[in-house]
Amino acid sequence: MSRSLDSISSAALFTSMDDNELERVREKRMAELKGKLERQGAGGRVIPVDQLHMEELLKTHPALVIDFWAEWCGPCRKIAPAIEELAGEFAGKVTFGKCNTDENQQLAMQLNISAIPNIVFFSHGKMVDRVIGAYPKEAIREKVIRNFP
């Protein structure tokens, strides 16, 4: 009788150890997936970009497209839906961001943004291309494909 109780106790111990280990593996995997999702631009959403976080974004997002815009800019508002749609379309491959030039004038000056809308393409932290003006969604998509094959 004590032998069967010992085997039951041993089985319960192994089961609880397995459950604890399984929980640790789950937590680790969830943290990895969360980090990956953050690096991928929040799952297809356009992320806000500002002077304070620009350097971090360039380090953590190897394929980054930033739309420089202003609230008063009609053409900027016109292309905003296209940027949102492209962010969803390229989710997991290219991160899309928006930077309000009125609120981030120093960053705009550093990147020689003299006209808006101005869409800047960064690959591994380096500027590789830009589109100045309100181009159609298809033209912006072609630039994304060309710069991030």
Buried (B, 14 or more C-beta within 10 A) or exposed (E): EEEEEEEEEEEEEEEEEEEEEEEEEEEEEEEEEEEEBBBBBBEBBBBEBEBEEBEEBBEBBBBBBBBBBBEEBEBBBEBBEBBBBBBEBBBEEBBBBBBBBEEBEEBBEEBEBEEBBBBBBBBEEEBBBBBBEBBEBEEBBEBBEEBBE
